[in-house]
Amino acid sequence: MAEKFISAKLDIVFKMLFADEKNKDILEALLSDILDIPPEQLHNVIVKNPEINPKHINEKYYRLDLNMTIGNQLVNAEMQTYYDIHFKERAYLYNSKQFSSQLDEGEDYSNLCPCISINFMDYVAFKDHDDFHSKFEVWDVEHNNRLTDKIELHFFELKKVKGELDKNDRKKLWLQFLKAETKEEFAMLENIGVPAVEKAVQAIYTMSADERTKEEIRMREKAMHDQTSMLAAAKREGRAEGRAEGRAEGRAEGIAEGRAEERISIAEKMRADEVSEEIIKKYLS
């Protein structure tokens, strides 16, 4: 069995790694490569929420995002490990809130900054195509005209990333780093010849060797496991209740149908004996 390390696809590891001021060059390289922004145009990257509140580590439904500014752009990056049927809508809602919260009443709309949502998902969300990167904007679908350039949502599906490592395909390479979790995978990445990725691997090694970090990660994994178990139990309970209700309804429907057929048979016999319809209704209604 392959030896496992901590993985950046766990939200707490993702935030610890990329929010650390010592790793600012790694964050800038990641943003440049996945958003296709030339490094020389990536100005003044600031993480606005670098801290991790200890109480949030154990909160099952609290998601650890990375809220940033890149020059005049507002950027939110999030790692989603478990399948969430409403994740796409939630990502759009968060992006909309970020966009709408910029201005106070009376301020000029020209002051609105672009809002970019980056969502890494460790599952397949868009089953109609095999591309691991999906980008959404606001468009007029009839005339192929973009309404505004200030809204962007990016979805990166780690499960769709296939094939060998290629240092020239930086976007794919970063996703392979994010999904890596074994000693063998990190060993290949640490010698790939891309300084930012190699430094990210060394940071993972350092975090894996730190007992306090490992304990925080263990607590986070436990909280997320508890969440998954609770949801699974709720689904099982719901299915069991549904089956029980179905059986009860089936029995009731069967009894009702049997009684209806019995009344029909009795009515036919009474008509054969020339009993009036008035009497039939009186006794069988």
N, C-alpha and C positions, 0 to 999 in steps of 0.2 A: 504493500500500500504506500502511495506517495506521501511523503512527509508534508504536513500542512503548516503554512505560516498564517499570520493575520493577513487579511485582505482589505484593500481599499474599497471594495464594494460594500463593506459594512459602513453605515453612515458616520459612526463615530470615528472610525479610522480615516475616512475620507476627509472629515473636517479637521481632525488633528493634524493630518499631513499637509493639507493645502492652506489652512488658516495660520500656520506657524510662520512668523516673520522670517525665520531662518530659511524657509523654503519658498520665499516669494518668487525667486527665479523659476522654480518648478511650476508654480501656479501660473506665472506669465507664459511659460512655454506651453502648458496645457491649453490655456485660453487662446493663444495665438494659433495653435494647430487645429483645435476642434472647431473654432469659429472662422478659420481662414482669414485671420487678421495678420498682416505682415508685422513682425516684431517691432519695426520702427514706428508703426502706427498704434502700438499698444501703450498708451500713455497713462501714467499715474493710477496703477491698480491699487485699490484700497479695500481691504476686508473690513466691513463695518461691524461684524459680529464675530470676532475671532474666539471669544470665550465659549466654553462649554459649561453650562450650569450643572453642577453635580447631581442635582435632583432630577434633571431631565434624562440622565442615563438610565434610570429605572422606570421612566414613564413610557408605557407601551405605545401610546399614540402620538408622542412628541417626536417630530421629525427634525433632524439636525441639518439645517441647510447652511449655505455659504452665501451671505449677502454682500455684494461688492459694488463698487463704482469703477468704471474704466473710462477715465476722462469724464465726458458728460453723459455716459451711458450707465443705466442702472441694471445690474446683472444679478440674478439669483441662480445658484447651482444647487442641485439636490440629487442625492443617491437614493433610489427606491429599490430595496432588496426584494420585498415580497409583493406579489400580485395584488393590485388594487383596482377593482372594476371602475372606480370613479377617478383614477389618478389623472387622466387627461383633462377632465373637467376641473379638477382641483388645481392643476398646473395653470390652466387658463384663468381661473379665478384669482390666483395669487398674482399672476402677471397683470391682470386688470386692476387689482387693488394697488399694486405698486405704481401703475401708471396714473391712476386717478388720485392718489394721495399726494402727488407732487405739488399741486397748486392750492393756495388758499383762495377764498372768495375774492374776486376782483382782480386776480393776477392774470397776466397775459398768457394766452395759450401758446405763444411762440416760445415760452420758457420750458415747455414740456420736453423732457429728455427721452431718448429711446429706452425701452425696457426689454431686456433679453432674459428669457427663461431657458436654463440648461437643465435637462432632466436625464440622468443616467438610470437605466432600468435593467435589473437582472432577470428579465423575462421578456417574452415576445408580446408586444402590445399591438402591432400592426401586422396582421396575418395576410394582408393582401399583396405584400411585396417582400423581397428578401434584403432590401437595403437596411443597413444598421443605423443610418442617420436619416431622420425625417425633420424637415424644417417647415414651419407654418407661419404664415403672415395673414394679413387681412386683405382679401382680394374680391374684386367684382368678377365672379366666375363667368358671366355672360360675355363680358368685353375684355377679359384678361387684363384688368387694370388694378393696380395696387392702390388701396385706399390711403394707406400711410406707411411710412418706413420706420415708424417708431414702436412697432410691436413685432417681436420675434419669439417663437417657441421652438426649441430644439429638443428632440428626443433621440437618445442613443440607446439602442437595445443590445446589451452585452451578449445575449444568447445567440445573436445573429452573426457575431464576429467569428470568422472561420479562417483557416489557412495558416501558412507559416509567417514568422515575424519578418517584417520588411522595414528597415530603418528609413526608407524613402517615403513610406506611407505613414506619416506621422499621426494622422487622425486614428487610423486603425491601430497603430502601435500603442497609443495612449489607452485605448479601450482594452487592448490585450493586457496592459499593465493593470488596469482597474479590475479586471476579472481574475487576474492571477491569484492563486492561493497555495500552490505547492512549491517546494524547494526547487524542483526542476524548472518550473516556469520562471521563477525569479532568477535562477542561475543564467538562463538564456537571455533574459532582459538586461541583466547587469553588465553584459558584454556586447550589447547591441551597437555601440558606437554612437549613441545619442546622449550627450552629457546630462540633459535634464531628466531623462528616463532613468539613467544609471544612478543619478543622485536620489531619485524617488525610491528606487529599489533599496539603496543603502539606508534611507530613512525608515523603510519598512523593517529592515533588519534591526535597526536600533530600537524601534518601538517593540519588536518581538522579544527583545532581550530585557526590556524594562518591566520589572514586576508590577509596579503601580499601574502602568499603562495596560498591561495584560489583565489585571484585575478589573479595571474600568471596562475593558472590552468584553471580558467575561460577563460582567453584570449587564452590559448592554445586550449581548447575545441572549442572555437568559430572559430579559424583559421582552425581547422580540419573539423568542421562542414561546414564551407564555402567551403572547398576543396571538400567535399562529394557532397554538393549541386551543385557546379559548374560542377563536373563530370557528375552528374545525368542530369543536364540541357543540357550539351553537347550531352549526349546520346539521350535524347528526341529530340533535334534539329536534330541530325543525322538521327534518325528514321523517323522524319517528312519529312526531305528532301528526304530520300530514298523512302518514300511512294509517295511523289509528283512526283519524277522522274519516279517512276514506273508507276504512272497513265499517265504521259505524254508519256512515251514510249509505254504504252499499247494503248493509243489513236492513236499514230502514226502508230503502228503496225497494228491496226485494220483498219485504213484508207488504209494503203498500201495493206493489204490483200483483202479488199473490191474492190479496184481498179484492182488488179490482177485478181480476179474472174470475174469482169466485162469485162476485156479485153479478157479473155478466152471465155466467153459467146458470145461476139461480133464476135470473130474470128471463132467460130464454125458456127455461122449463115452465115457469109460471105463465108465460105467454102461450106456450103449447097447451096448457090446461085452460086457456081462455080467461086468465085472470086479467082484470082491467089494469090499464097503465097507472091509474090513480092509486090503486092498492099496491102495485109493484113499487112505485116511488115512495109510498108511505113506509114500507118495510125495508127498503134497500137504500134509502137516502141517508 
